[in-house]
Amino acid sequence: MPSLQESVAQEAAAAVEAVPHLADALVTEALSIAAARVGARRDSILAANDADVAGAADGLDAGALDRLCLDGQRLEAIEAQLHELAALPPLEREIDSWRLSNGLEVSERRIPIGVVGANFEARPNVAVDVAGQLLKSLNGAVLRTGGAALGTVTALVDEVLRPALAEAGLPPEAVGLVRSPDREGARVLVSLPRLVPLVILRGSGETTAALARHAAEQGVRTLAHAEGGGVLYVAASADPRKVEALVEASLDRLGVCNRLNLLLVDRAAAAMLERVVPLLARLGIEPRGTERARAHAEMATLDVRLGHEWANDADRVATVSVDVVDGPEEAVAIANGETSALAATIVCEDADVAEIFLGRYRGTAAFWQASTRFTDGFVLTGAPETGINVDWVPGPRGPVTYRDLWLRQYRVVGDGTQRR
């Protein structure tokens, strides 16, 4: 029986061999077939998911169980997204072209990466989202999910994605899977630089950050989605009704990275806390404030760092941090320096103040009078995302979709006479 290292390497090697056969028209056909197979294999997928949920009931918190669970409506959403992904235009492979004075014809092109790994939480729909994006960009995939979701993800790979590829005339091995619940599978996946040069890391906090560090030591690049948390800054000119509406809209789900995590209120608008704190209570949210915030409204003491992400704190997920700031400059400095820089929004009626905040914020998405919950690839671009990359380096940043998963190549054509 092969070791975990050998089995993951075998899945990756098979995907590498499949990549050259991928073509836009055939991938489009495969995605459409996969969408139909989601409905056709509904009972089998749900049965696998029921078994996963039952097995994890004592080990996961309510938010994680909710993300693990599939039902008819969620399966229909997966099916619809596959149809929509199939309908999206393929990548334009040629970015630009020009002719040099010596007669060389140069074109700048997008080419596939090859095989891309993905390690993600026990959330079955992510398997289809990520695999679909990678196939759409003509890359192969090796998936690794949290052990709690392995049964469901195996069903989606073996009963939906791989048969769809085969029916479209493509190698089914283009989508591989780490077929072990052992967490060591994630470390193996980020340790194969020749086979899997890039791995998408989704998840929370230190576990994902540690995987990214291990990947770097192995020579594997990562797109790491390890932290999140939305910021809402209430400026001096904010409309109280808009503040209340945005607070509520930003907390419709608590276990997601783009929810309201840190509320910053301008000192000139601090009286609004007398309205916002009761609103949070009505929503079942506990505000925890700094000393500056508690000087203006009664709330519990903030006992963690200002940018602490509550979505990853299973015991206190229904919490929001609150601080009072002296103007937009301090607000944006906190948003840039104390948080993951996933997303921030400003609520104000003064366009000049909004421009200060928006112009200086360095996060992946900046909003004015809109909820950070819109930080989502499908919502903003019409394509499901593989994750949200918050790295402070050049490359795909924010919601990453198939449009970002490529390498740049220069193609040069001469007539044999050109010399340097």
C-alpha positions in Angstrom: 0.0 0.0 0.0 1.5 3.4 -1.0 2.4 5.9 1.7 0.6 9.2 1.9 3.5 10.9 0.3 3.5 8.4 -2.6 -0.3 8.5 -3.1 -0.4 12.3 -3.2 2.5 12.4 -5.6 0.7 9.8 -7.8 -2.4 12.0 -8.0 -0.3 15.0 -8.8 1.7 13.2 -11.5 -1.4 12.0 -13.2 -2.8 15.5 -13.2 0.5 16.8 -14.7 0.1 14.3 -17.6 -3.5 15.4 -18.1 -2.9 19.2 -18.4 -1.6 19.3 -22.0 -4.9 17.7 -23.2 -7.1 20.5 -21.7 -8.7 22.8 -24.2 -11.2 25.6 -23.8 -14.1 24.0 -25.7 -13.8 20.6 -24.1 -13.5 22.1 -20.6 -16.6 24.2 -21.2 -18.4 20.9 -22.2 -17.1 19.1 -19.1 -18.3 21.9 -16.8 -21.8 21.7 -18.3 -21.8 17.9 -17.9 -20.6 18.3 -14.3 -23.5 20.7 -13.6 -26.0 18.1 -14.9 -24.3 15.3 -12.9 -24.7 17.3 -9.6 -28.5 16.9 -10.1 -28.3 13.3 -11.3 -26.1 12.2 -8.4 -28.1 14.2 -5.8 -29.0 11.3 -3.6 -25.5 9.8 -3.5 -23.9 13.2 -2.7 -26.4 14.0 0.0 -26.0 10.5 1.5 -22.2 11.0 1.7 -22.7 14.4 3.2 -25.1 13.1 5.8 -22.5 10.6 6.9 -19.8 13.3 7.1 -22.1 15.6 9.2 -23.0 12.7 11.5 -19.3 11.8 12.0 -18.4 15.4 12.7 -21.3 16.4 14.9 -19.3 16.1 18.1 -16.1 17.7 16.8 -17.1 20.9 15.0 -18.8 24.1 16.2 -22.1 25.2 14.8 -20.6 27.5 12.2 -18.3 24.7 10.8 -21.1 22.2 10.8 -23.2 24.7 8.8 -20.4 25.1 6.2 -20.1 21.3 6.0 -23.7 20.6 5.5 -25.3 20.3 2.0 -29.0 20.2 1.2 -31.0 20.3 -1.9 -30.8 24.1 -2.2 -27.1 24.2 -1.8 -26.6 21.5 -4.4 -28.8 23.5 -6.8 -26.5 26.5 -6.1 -23.4 24.3 -7.0 -25.1 23.2 -10.2 -26.0 26.8 -11.1 -22.5 28.0 -10.5 -21.1 25.3 -12.8 -23.5 26.2 -15.5 -22.6 29.9 -15.1 -18.8 29.1 -15.1 -19.2 27.1 -18.3 -20.9 30.0 -19.9 -18.2 32.5 -19.1 -15.7 33.3 -21.8 -12.4 31.5 -21.7 -9.2 33.4 -21.0 -7.9 35.6 -23.7 -4.5 34.1 -24.2 -2.9 37.0 -26.1 -2.4 40.1 -23.9 -0.6 42.3 -26.4 1.6 42.0 -29.5 4.2 44.3 -31.2 6.9 44.2 -33.9 10.5 45.1 -33.1 12.6 47.3 -35.4 14.6 44.2 -36.4 11.4 42.4 -37.6 10.8 40.1 -34.6 7.1 39.6 -33.9 6.6 39.6 -30.1 3.4 38.7 -28.2 2.7 38.6 -24.5 0.6 35.6 -23.6 -1.1 33.9 -20.8 -0.2 30.2 -20.4 -1.4 27.7 -17.8 0.5 27.2 -14.6 0.2 23.4 -14.8 -1.1 21.7 -11.7 -2.3 23.8 -8.8 -3.1 22.4 -5.4 -5.8 23.6 -3.1 -6.1 23.0 0.6 -9.5 24.1 2.0 -11.7 23.8 5.0 -14.4 21.1 5.4 -16.7 22.9 3.0 -17.8 20.7 0.1 -18.9 23.4 -2.3 -15.3 24.8 -2.3 -14.1 21.6 -4.0 -16.3 22.3 -7.1 -15.6 26.0 -7.0 -11.8 25.6 -7.0 -11.7 22.7 -9.4 -14.0 24.5 -11.8 -11.8 27.6 -11.7 -8.6 25.7 -12.3 -10.1 23.7 -15.2 -11.5 26.9 -16.7 -8.0 28.3 -16.8 -6.7 25.0 -18.3 -4.9 24.0 -15.1 -5.0 20.7 -13.4 -6.0 20.4 -9.7 -5.1 18.4 -6.7 -7.6 19.0 -3.9 -7.3 18.4 -0.2 -10.2 19.1 2.2 -10.6 19.0 5.9 -11.1 15.4 7.0 -14.7 16.0 8.1 -15.8 16.7 4.4 -13.7 14.0 2.7 -16.6 11.7 2.0 -18.7 14.4 0.3 -15.7 15.8 -1.6 -14.8 12.3 -2.8 -18.3 11.9 -4.1 -18.1 15.2 -5.9 -14.8 14.3 -7.5 -15.5 10.7 -8.4 -19.2 11.0 -9.3 -19.3 14.5 -10.8 -16.0 16.1 -11.9 -14.0 13.1 -13.1 -16.9 11.4 -15.1 -17.7 14.8 -16.6 -14.1 15.2 -17.8 -14.1 11.7 -19.3 -17.5 12.2 -21.0 -16.1 15.4 -22.6 -13.1 13.4 -23.9 -10.6 14.8 -21.4 -8.4 12.8 -18.9 -10.4 12.5 -15.6 -7.1 12.6 -13.7 -7.0 16.4 -14.4 -8.7 16.6 -11.0 -6.8 14.8 -8.3 -7.7 14.4 -4.6 -5.7 13.7 -1.4 -7.7 10.7 -0.3 -6.8 10.7 3.4 -8.3 12.6 6.3 -4.9 12.9 7.9 -3.8 16.5 8.3 -0.4 15.5 7.1 -1.9 15.4 3.7 -1.8 19.2 3.6 1.9 19.3 4.4 2.6 16.7 1.7 0.6 18.7 -0.9 2.8 21.8 -0.3 6.0 19.8 -0.5 5.9 18.8 -4.2 7.4 21.8 -6.1 8.1 20.0 -9.3 4.6 18.6 -9.6 2.5 21.2 -7.8 4.3 24.6 -7.9 1.4 26.6 -6.5 -1.1 25.7 -3.8 -4.2 27.7 -2.8 -4.5 27.7 0.9 -7.9 28.5 2.4 -8.7 28.3 6.1 -8.2 30.2 9.2 -5.5 31.7 11.3 -2.2 30.1 12.3 -2.8 26.7 10.7 -3.0 28.1 7.3 -0.1 30.5 8.0 2.0 27.6 9.2 1.3 25.7 6.0 2.3 28.7 3.9 5.6 28.9 5.8 6.2 25.2 5.2 5.4 25.6 1.5 8.0 28.4 1.3 10.6 26.1 2.8 9.8 23.5 0.2 10.0 25.9 -2.7 6.2 26.0 -3.3 4.4 29.2 -3.9 1.0 29.8 -2.2 -2.1 32.0 -2.5 -2.9 32.0 1.2 -6.3 33.0 2.5 -5.5 32.8 6.2 -7.1 35.9 7.6 -10.1 38.1 7.1 -12.4 40.4 8.9 -14.1 43.5 7.5 -13.7 47.0 8.9 -16.5 49.6 9.0 -15.5 53.2 9.6 -18.2 55.6 10.7 -17.0 59.1 9.7 -18.2 62.4 11.2 -20.7 63.0 8.4 -22.2 59.5 8.4 -26.0 59.1 8.0 -27.1 57.2 11.1 -29.7 55.2 9.1 -27.0 54.1 6.7 -24.7 53.1 9.6 -27.4 50.9 11.1 -28.3 49.4 7.8 -24.7 48.6 7.0 -23.9 47.1 10.4 -26.9 44.8 10.1 -26.1 43.9 6.5 -22.5 43.1 7.4 -23.5 40.6 10.1 -26.0 38.4 8.3 -23.5 35.6 8.6 -20.8 35.3 11.3 -18.5 32.5 10.2 -17.4 34.2 7.0 -14.2 36.2 6.4 -15.9 39.3 5.0 -18.3 40.0 7.8 -18.0 43.1 10.1 -15.2 42.4 12.5 -13.9 45.8 13.6 -16.1 48.9 14.0 -14.3 52.3 14.0 -16.3 55.3 14.9 -15.1 58.9 14.5 -14.9 60.8 17.7 -17.2 63.4 16.1 -19.8 60.7 15.5 -19.3 58.8 18.8 -22.8 59.6 19.9 -24.0 57.0 17.3 -22.6 54.3 19.5 -25.7 54.8 21.7 -27.7 53.6 18.7 -25.3 51.0 17.4 -24.6 49.1 20.6 -28.3 48.3 21.2 -28.6 47.3 17.5 -25.7 44.8 18.0 -27.5 43.5 21.1 -30.7 42.9 19.1 -28.6 41.1 16.5 -27.2 38.8 19.2 -23.7 40.4 18.8 -21.5 41.3 21.7 -19.5 44.6 21.2 -16.1 44.6 22.9 -14.6 48.0 23.0 -11.3 49.8 23.7 -11.1 52.3 26.5 -11.9 55.0 24.0 -15.0 53.3 22.9 -16.2 52.4 26.4 -16.0 56.1 27.3 -19.0 56.7 25.0 -21.1 53.5 25.5 -21.4 50.6 27.8 -19.8 47.5 26.5 -17.4 44.7 27.4 -13.7 45.3 27.5 -11.7 44.3 24.4 -9.3 41.7 25.7 -7.6 40.7 22.4 -5.7 42.7 19.8 -7.7 45.2 17.8 -7.6 43.2 14.6 -8.5 39.8 16.2 -10.7 37.9 13.8 -13.9 36.8 15.5 -15.1 34.5 12.7 -12.2 32.2 13.7 -13.0 32.3 17.4 -15.5 29.5 17.8 -16.3 30.4 21.4 -16.9 34.1 20.7 -17.8 34.3 17.1 -20.8 36.6 17.8 -18.5 39.5 18.7 -17.4 42.8 17.1 -14.5 44.9 18.2 -15.1 48.7 18.6 -12.8 51.6 18.8 -13.1 55.4 18.5 -10.7 57.3 16.3 -9.6 60.8 15.6 -10.4 61.2 11.9 -10.1 59.2 8.6 -6.3 59.2 8.8 -6.2 57.2 12.0 -9.0 55.0 10.8 -7.2 54.0 7.7 -3.9 53.5 9.6 -5.7 51.1 11.9 -7.3 49.3 8.9 -4.0 48.9 7.2 -1.8 48.1 10.2 -4.0 46.2 12.6 -6.1 44.0 10.3 -5.6 41.5 7.5 -6.5 44.2 5.0 -9.2 42.0 3.5 -11.8 44.8 3.1 -12.9 48.1 4.7 -15.8 50.4 4.1 -16.4 54.1 5.0 -19.8 55.5 5.8 -20.0 59.2 5.2 -21.7 61.9 3.2 -18.5 63.9 2.6 -16.8 62.9 -0.7 -13.5 64.4 0.3 -13.3 62.4 3.5 -14.3 59.3 1.6 -11.5 59.9 -0.9 -8.9 60.2 1.9 -10.0 56.8 3.3 -10.4 55.0 0.0 -7.2 56.5 -1.4 -5.0 55.4 1.5 -6.5 52.0 2.3 -4.3 49.2 1.0 -6.6 46.3 1.4 -8.0 44.1 -1.3 -11.4 45.8 -1.5 -12.4 49.4 -0.4 -16.1 50.3 -0.1 -18.0 53.5 0.3 -21.6 53.2 1.7 -21.5 49.4 0.9 -21.0 46.3 3.1 -17.7 44.4 3.1 -19.8 41.3 2.6 -19.6 42.1 -1.1 -16.0 41.0 -1.1 -16.6 37.9 -3.0 -15.4 36.8 -6.5 -18.7 35.7 -7.8 -20.5 38.8 -6.6 -17.9 41.3 -7.9 -16.8 39.5 -11.1 -19.4 36.9 -12.0 -16.9 34.0 -11.4 -16.7 31.8 -8.3 -13.5 32.4 -6.4 -10.8 30.0 -5.3 -10.3 32.2 -2.3 -9.3 35.8 -1.3 -5.6 36.4 -1.3 -4.5 39.2 1.1 -0.8 39.0 0.4 1.0 42.4 0.2 3.0 41.4 -2.9 2.4 41.7 -6.7 0.2 39.0 -8.2 -3.5 38.0 -7.8 -4.9 39.8 -4.8 -8.4 39.9 -3.4 -10.9 37.4 -4.8 -9.0 35.1 -7.1 -10.8 33.6 -10.1 -9.9 31.7 -13.3 -8.9 35.0 -14.8 -5.9 35.2 -12.4 -4.5 31.7 -12.7 -2.0 31.9 -15.4 1.7 32.6 -16.1 3.1 35.3 -18.4 5.0 34.1 -21.5 6.6 36.0 -24.3 6.3 34.4 -27.7 8.8 35.6 -30.3 8.8 34.8 -34.0 11.5 35.7 -36.4 12.7 34.8 -39.9 16.1 33.5 -38.9 18.1 36.6 -39.9 17.8 38.6 -36.6 21.0 39.1 -34.5 21.7 41.0 -31.3 
